[in-house]
């Protein structure tokens, strides 16, 4: 696997366009288990989907590429053709699920009926507000540096990201469903933060 280095990346000033890339499929994304810090690899199908991102991402250059340090994101970044430019960003790691790590929603709700991560957070893990604070730090950096940016990260984290981008609370991330190995684009409309494209699926393999 290509090593993604920590360190500065090229930056430009001006308007921001952010391409969000959710990592490819894992065994736990298939089973519905909450995968925070558990560092599991992509499935073969997840790797194939990540490779199909490369031609789409190669059409325009990025001034900055930030990637979660977890291997499912790093491998997606590599297969999508962005590893040479990428910097690891700890604030892009997935939600810390604490005591709920590895459990499905059904298993959690058997203990705690009506539980929802975007509203209730996780015992011994993060609250929605804590995830929002991490996201806000990344957004602040992107707004300061400008340019066309790619972020390679995780489902719940990126759902909070889009909510905060358009000025909603972290809990509003619940309204943005996001599949594995998809592309989303955030930009601005006449000075207002906007969603240009969300959860765009790739064409099926030939």
PyMOL commands that set and color helices and strands:
alter all, ss='L'
color gray80, all
select helices_A, chain A and resi 27-31+44-51+54-57+71-79+83-85+90-92+98-100+105-111+117-120+128-145+155-165+170-175
alter helices_A, ss='H'
color red, helices_A
select strands_A, chain A and resi 16-22+64-67+86-88+147-153+183-189+192-200
alter strands_A, ss='S'
color yellow, strands_A
deselect
rebuild
show_as cartoon
